[in-house]
Amino acid sequence: MNGNAPIYADTAKSLGKQIATAGYGLVYGGCDYGLMGHVSWAAHENNCEITSIVEQEILDLKQFSVGPGKVVKVQNNRDFMDAINEHSTAFVILPGGFTTLEEILQCLRWSHETSCPKPIVVINVNGYYDSFKSFIENGIACGIIDKTRNYPLFFCDTPAEAINAITKYCSNSLH
């Protein structure tokens, strides 16, 4: 889905271009539609290295086309998430549905379980994730979410801010 306002697709295209311009590669779920389709094609048009992680079951359904880039086929959702984690330096989240929410939570769980967590950057287009951010803040305020864990979770309004957050986090974590 592309959302009901042009800003969602425009942000996705901008993200793809900025990932490529910054010299990062793109690892994503492989579909050539929706917001991630926009990201992948914009990254491709700007000579970005792209890795598409795709579940074999979804390929078998033949309900969509795989976007640009090298395709890594996996058997199931668990393998999909493991492959995304293995091939990624950071996680960038655009507005999405239930699967996107599940992926955000999985990334947070990984960051909880590792001594070297990867940055998780949420692009809050049009305030889409305001309530999710409030949920986290409320969990911390109520003592339910441990604020000392220092999750590398960043909320940004634009792709440029997202790329800057990743670059800053990754350069600081190397020292």
Residue frames as qw, qx, qy, qz and C-alpha x, y, z in Angstrom:
[[0.000, 0.890, 0.456, 0.000, 0.00, 0.00, 0.00],
 [0.445, 0.378, 0.013, 0.812, 1.14, 3.52, -0.75],
 [0.123, -0.418, -0.451, 0.779, -0.96, 5.46, 1.76],
 [0.233, 0.770, 0.590, 0.063, -3.65, 7.97, 0.93],
 [0.018, 0.968, -0.057, -0.242, -1.38, 11.01, 0.53],
 [0.715, 0.635, -0.208, 0.207, 1.51, 11.55, -1.91],
 [0.176, -0.819, 0.489, -0.244, 3.89, 12.33, 0.98],
 [0.842, -0.289, 0.451, -0.058, 4.22, 8.61, 1.78],
 [0.863, 0.382, 0.204, 0.258, 5.43, 7.58, -1.69],
 [0.296, 0.881, -0.191, 0.314, 7.51, 10.74, -2.00],
 [0.462, -0.728, 0.477, -0.169, 9.25, 9.99, 1.31],
 [0.909, -0.061, 0.402, 0.087, 9.90, 6.40, 0.24],
 [0.713, 0.627, 0.057, 0.308, 11.46, 7.53, -3.05],
 [0.005, 0.898, -0.321, 0.302, 13.56, 10.10, -1.22],
 [0.720, -0.521, 0.453, -0.067, 14.75, 7.44, 1.21],
 [0.916, 0.214, 0.267, 0.210, 15.86, 5.15, -1.61],
 [0.481, 0.787, -0.093, 0.375, 17.81, 7.95, -3.26],
 [0.229, -0.846, 0.372, -0.307, 19.42, 9.04, 0.01],
 [0.885, -0.300, 0.352, 0.051, 20.42, 5.48, 0.96],
 [0.825, 0.404, 0.158, 0.363, 22.24, 5.22, -2.37],
 [0.230, 0.875, -0.133, 0.406, 23.75, 8.71, -2.17],
 [0.497, -0.757, 0.373, -0.203, 25.10, 8.01, 1.33],
 [0.319, 0.515, -0.795, -0.019, 26.83, 4.88, 0.02],
 [0.524, -0.128, 0.746, -0.391, 24.71, 2.40, 1.95],
 [0.187, -0.049, -0.890, -0.412, 23.18, -0.72, 0.44],
 [0.629, -0.127, 0.084, -0.762, 19.51, -1.64, 0.67],
 [0.116, -0.041, -0.991, 0.048, 18.28, -4.89, 2.20],
 [0.505, 0.043, 0.191, -0.841, 14.52, -5.32, 2.05],
 [0.629, 0.105, 0.701, -0.319, 11.63, -7.75, 1.62],
 [0.332, -0.047, 0.802, 0.494, 11.90, -7.94, -2.14],
 [0.349, 0.677, 0.645, -0.056, 8.48, -6.74, -3.29],
 [0.291, 0.122, 0.302, 0.900, 8.31, -4.21, -6.08],
 [0.207, -0.682, -0.473, -0.518, 5.07, -2.62, -4.85],
 [0.521, -0.782, -0.325, 0.106, 4.07, -0.38, -1.98],
 [0.164, -0.966, 0.200, 0.029, 6.36, 1.98, -0.15],
 [0.624, -0.469, 0.546, 0.303, 9.30, -0.44, -0.13],
 [0.685, 0.458, 0.457, 0.336, 8.87, -0.86, -3.87],
 [0.186, 0.968, 0.030, 0.168, 9.33, 2.90, -4.21],
 [0.456, -0.781, 0.402, 0.143, 12.40, 2.74, -1.96],
 [0.757, -0.115, 0.558, 0.321, 13.96, -0.10, -3.96],
 [0.594, 0.635, 0.357, 0.342, 13.39, 1.41, -7.40],
 [0.016, 0.989, -0.103, 0.108, 14.69, 4.83, -6.30],
 [0.580, -0.621, 0.489, 0.198, 17.76, 3.16, -4.78],
 [0.764, 0.192, 0.525, 0.323, 18.25, 1.13, -7.96],
 [0.418, 0.852, 0.201, 0.243, 18.00, 4.25, -10.14],
 [0.100, -0.937, 0.307, -0.134, 20.81, 5.74, -8.04],
 [0.626, 0.461, -0.610, 0.150, 23.14, 2.74, -8.40],
 [0.508, -0.524, 0.522, -0.442, 22.60, 1.29, -4.94],
 [0.268, 0.153, -0.951, -0.004, 23.59, -2.28, -4.11],
 [0.675, -0.183, 0.094, -0.709, 20.32, -4.06, -3.32],
 [0.115, 0.061, -0.988, 0.083, 19.60, -7.38, -1.62],
 [0.653, -0.181, -0.163, -0.717, 16.01, -8.66, -1.78],
 [0.110, -0.097, 0.943, -0.299, 15.10, -11.20, 0.91],
 [0.638, 0.007, -0.261, -0.725, 12.05, -13.18, -0.23],
 [0.591, -0.107, 0.735, -0.314, 10.18, -16.10, 1.30],
 [0.027, -0.063, 0.894, 0.444, 9.86, -19.03, -1.14],
 [0.166, 0.507, 0.823, -0.196, 6.18, -19.40, -0.24],
 [0.204, 0.755, 0.153, -0.604, 5.49, -15.85, -1.38],
 [0.062, 0.444, -0.647, -0.617, 7.42, -16.43, -4.61],
 [0.131, 0.151, 0.966, 0.164, 5.33, -19.55, -5.23],
 [0.250, 0.643, 0.588, -0.421, 2.10, -17.53, -4.98],
 [0.355, 0.209, 0.483, 0.772, 3.27, -15.37, -7.92],
 [0.022, -0.852, -0.520, 0.055, 1.10, -12.47, -6.71],
 [0.053, -0.963, 0.111, 0.240, 3.83, -9.87, -7.08],
 [0.735, 0.558, -0.210, 0.322, 7.07, -9.23, -8.86],
 [0.708, -0.460, -0.076, 0.530, 10.42, -9.16, -7.13],
 [0.093, 0.983, -0.062, -0.145, 12.07, -5.75, -7.25],
 [0.542, 0.717, -0.403, 0.175, 15.62, -4.98, -8.29],
 [0.257, -0.702, 0.616, -0.250, 18.74, -6.50, -6.81],
 [0.296, 0.225, -0.926, 0.061, 20.22, -9.80, -5.77],
 [0.760, -0.329, -0.152, -0.539, 17.54, -12.19, -4.50],
 [0.041, 0.252, -0.901, 0.352, 18.07, -14.27, -1.37],
 [0.689, -0.261, -0.453, -0.501, 15.35, -16.92, -1.03],
 [0.128, -0.243, 0.796, -0.540, 14.38, -18.15, 2.43],
 [0.214, -0.234, -0.940, -0.129, 11.87, -20.75, 3.58],
 [0.316, -0.704, -0.636, -0.007, 9.72, -18.93, 6.15],
 [0.115, -0.932, -0.073, -0.337, 9.19, -15.75, 8.14],
 [0.693, -0.674, 0.154, 0.206, 11.70, -16.67, 10.83],
 [0.729, 0.032, 0.324, 0.602, 14.37, -17.26, 8.18],
 [0.263, 0.788, 0.267, 0.488, 13.28, -14.00, 6.53],
 [0.332, -0.933, 0.033, -0.132, 13.83, -11.97, 9.69],
 [0.771, -0.444, 0.270, 0.369, 17.13, -13.74, 10.42],
 [0.641, 0.333, 0.337, 0.604, 18.35, -12.95, 6.88],
 [0.047, 0.914, 0.151, 0.373, 17.30, -9.31, 7.19],
 [0.551, -0.818, 0.154, 0.067, 19.27, -9.06, 10.43],
 [0.813, -0.170, 0.327, 0.451, 22.30, -10.86, 9.00],
 [0.541, 0.436, 0.347, 0.630, 22.55, -8.64, 5.92],
 [0.038, -0.907, -0.236, -0.347, 21.71, -5.30, 7.56],
 [0.405, 0.189, -0.373, 0.813, 23.71, -2.59, 9.30],
 [0.182, 0.116, 0.378, -0.900, 20.64, -0.66, 10.44],
 [0.107, 0.507, 0.850, 0.097, 16.86, -0.86, 10.23],
 [0.128, 0.085, -0.048, -0.987, 14.80, 1.95, 8.72],
 [0.145, 0.461, 0.862, -0.149, 11.05, 1.83, 9.21],
 [0.172, -0.128, -0.301, -0.929, 8.49, 3.61, 7.03],
 [0.612, 0.013, 0.314, -0.726, 4.76, 3.71, 7.73],
 [0.361, 0.102, -0.885, -0.275, 3.33, 0.23, 7.45],
 [0.746, -0.327, -0.245, -0.526, 0.79, -2.23, 8.74],
 [0.853, -0.465, 0.160, -0.177, 0.83, -5.19, 11.10],
 [0.920, 0.162, -0.067, 0.351, 3.84, -6.87, 9.48],
 [0.312, 0.666, -0.236, 0.635, 5.83, -3.65, 9.85],
 [0.519, -0.683, 0.234, -0.457, 4.87, -3.43, 13.52],
 [0.976, -0.199, 0.065, 0.052, 5.97, -7.03, 14.02],
 [0.749, 0.404, -0.132, 0.509, 9.30, -6.22, 12.35],
 [0.041, -0.763, 0.264, -0.589, 9.87, -3.16, 14.57],
 [0.750, -0.549, 0.227, -0.290, 9.28, -5.26, 17.66],
 [0.969, 0.065, -0.011, 0.237, 11.62, -7.97, 16.36],
 [0.480, 0.607, -0.222, 0.593, 14.36, -5.38, 15.83],
 [0.351, -0.719, 0.286, -0.528, 13.85, -4.06, 19.36],
 [0.938, -0.313, 0.121, -0.081, 14.07, -7.61, 20.70],
 [0.836, 0.314, -0.129, 0.431, 17.35, -8.17, 18.83],
 [0.174, 0.701, -0.279, 0.633, 18.72, -4.94, 20.25],
 [0.663, -0.604, 0.216, -0.387, 17.73, -6.12, 23.74],
 [0.982, -0.140, 0.121, 0.038, 19.53, -9.46, 23.23],
 [0.788, 0.376, -0.056, 0.485, 22.84, -8.25, 21.79],
 [0.505, -0.608, -0.066, 0.609, 25.79, -6.33, 23.11],
 [0.193, -0.242, 0.381, 0.871, 26.19, -4.56, 19.75],
 [0.405, 0.618, 0.634, -0.229, 22.71, -3.48, 18.68],
 [0.299, 0.264, 0.489, 0.776, 21.95, -1.99, 15.29],
 [0.159, 0.205, 0.184, -0.948, 20.16, 1.35, 15.00],
 [0.147, 0.547, 0.818, 0.102, 16.42, 1.26, 14.45],
 [0.003, -0.194, 0.047, 0.980, 15.23, 4.40, 12.71],
 [0.223, 0.613, 0.754, -0.078, 11.53, 5.12, 12.41],
 [0.065, 0.099, 0.273, 0.955, 10.59, 7.71, 9.80],
 [0.095, 0.505, 0.699, -0.497, 7.51, 9.33, 11.31],
 [0.041, 0.203, 0.508, 0.836, 5.85, 10.56, 8.11],
 [0.379, -0.454, -0.321, -0.739, 2.87, 12.81, 8.87],
 [0.413, -0.394, 0.518, -0.636, 2.99, 11.77, 12.53],
 [0.781, 0.015, -0.533, -0.325, 2.18, 8.18, 11.58],
 [0.689, -0.058, -0.653, 0.309, 4.16, 6.75, 14.51],
 [0.164, -0.543, 0.285, -0.773, 3.26, 9.38, 17.13],
 [0.806, -0.396, 0.042, -0.438, 1.10, 6.93, 19.07],
 [0.924, 0.049, -0.303, 0.228, 3.81, 4.24, 18.93],
 [0.361, 0.429, -0.392, 0.729, 6.35, 6.72, 20.28],
 [0.451, -0.504, 0.197, -0.710, 3.87, 7.70, 23.03],
 [0.945, -0.203, -0.206, -0.155, 3.36, 4.01, 23.85],
 [0.753, 0.173, -0.389, 0.501, 7.10, 3.60, 24.41],
 [0.056, 0.470, -0.311, 0.824, 7.38, 6.82, 26.43],
 [0.687, -0.441, 0.029, -0.577, 4.42, 5.76, 28.56],
 [0.943, -0.088, -0.312, 0.078, 5.96, 2.31, 29.12],
 [0.518, 0.281, -0.410, 0.696, 9.15, 3.98, 30.34],
 [0.234, -0.476, 0.198, -0.824, 7.24, 6.46, 32.53],
 [0.828, -0.343, -0.047, -0.442, 5.24, 3.60, 34.10],
 [0.353, -0.564, 0.739, -0.109, 8.37, 1.56, 34.77],
 [0.911, 0.194, 0.321, -0.171, 7.28, -1.21, 32.38],
 [0.772, 0.555, -0.077, 0.301, 9.96, -0.58, 29.73],
 [0.707, -0.490, -0.001, 0.510, 13.48, -0.39, 31.13],
 [0.258, 0.965, -0.040, -0.004, 14.88, 3.05, 30.25],
 [0.398, -0.720, 0.524, 0.222, 18.41, 1.96, 31.18],
 [0.815, 0.176, 0.507, 0.216, 18.53, -0.48, 28.23],
 [0.023, -0.679, 0.303, 0.668, 19.29, 2.48, 25.95],
 [0.687, 0.408, 0.586, 0.137, 17.70, 1.01, 22.84],
 [0.222, -0.255, 0.384, 0.859, 19.14, 2.52, 19.64],
 [0.220, 0.647, 0.718, 0.136, 15.68, 3.64, 18.55],
 [0.113, -0.268, 0.069, 0.954, 15.38, 6.95, 16.73],
 [0.334, 0.729, 0.591, -0.080, 12.28, 8.75, 15.49],
 [0.228, -0.246, 0.308, 0.890, 12.95, 11.02, 12.53],
 [0.451, 0.628, 0.321, -0.547, 10.69, 13.11, 10.32],
 [0.566, 0.726, -0.241, -0.307, 12.62, 12.86, 7.06],
 [0.959, 0.188, -0.058, 0.204, 14.88, 10.43, 5.20],
 [0.375, 0.689, -0.349, 0.513, 17.78, 12.89, 5.55],
 [0.453, -0.625, 0.422, -0.475, 17.41, 12.83, 9.35],
 [0.975, -0.119, 0.143, -0.120, 17.23, 9.01, 9.23],
 [0.806, 0.431, -0.200, 0.353, 20.46, 8.71, 7.23],
 [0.064, 0.715, -0.404, 0.566, 22.16, 11.18, 9.59],
 [0.721, -0.492, 0.315, -0.373, 21.02, 9.18, 12.63],
 [0.993, 0.074, 0.024, 0.091, 22.41, 5.95, 11.15],
 [0.596, 0.592, -0.268, 0.472, 25.70, 7.55, 10.16],
 [0.192, -0.703, 0.403, -0.553, 26.15, 9.16, 13.58],
 [0.858, -0.359, 0.252, -0.266, 25.20, 6.01, 15.50],
 [0.962, 0.201, -0.035, 0.184, 27.42, 3.75, 13.41],
 [0.445, 0.637, -0.341, 0.529, 30.42, 6.08, 13.61],
 [0.380, -0.648, 0.400, -0.525, 29.99, 6.46, 17.40],
 [0.939, -0.232, 0.175, -0.185, 29.63, 2.71, 17.95],
 [0.843, 0.390, -0.233, 0.290, 32.98, 2.09, 16.26],
 [0.176, 0.659, -0.442, 0.582, 34.86, 4.11, 18.90]]
